[in-house]
Amino acid sequence: MSTGTYLLGVVAALIAFAAVVELLRRRRLRERHAIWWFFAAVGALVIGFFPSLLTWVADLLNVGVPSNLVFFVSIVILFLVSLQHAGELTDLEDRTRTLAEEVALQQVKLDRLERASRPDDADTDSPD
């Protein structure tokens, strides 16, 4: 590959790294979510600076084309992020259901208290 291609990879990795840092700084991304993106950005940066490392790892793992290794690792990282989000979504759904049940019970209690505190309708309609 040409030097320009490697330079493009380094610049893209730096942009990804800077984007993650900026999202963390603005509190738009939590640390537990950022860890996978940091791994991806650092990995891309290392491969950008040392492209022969990718070829060495691909040969070590018997991967014929080094770019296939990059795609595989990218898919694994995206799978792990998706799995993490699915777990958090499940927790949030459970919490939402629990809160909805608690609100419904509180509403029933409030309705009962309101009915108990109201004077009977028959007493207010008596002709005295």
Secondary structure, DSSP 8 states (H G I E B T S, - for coil): --HHHHHHHHHHHHHHHHHHHHHHHTTSS-HHHHHHHHHHHHHHHHHHH-HHHHHHHHHHTT-SSHHHHHHHHHHHHHHHHHHHHHHHHHHHHHHHHHHHHHHHHHHHHHHHHHHHHS--HHHHT---
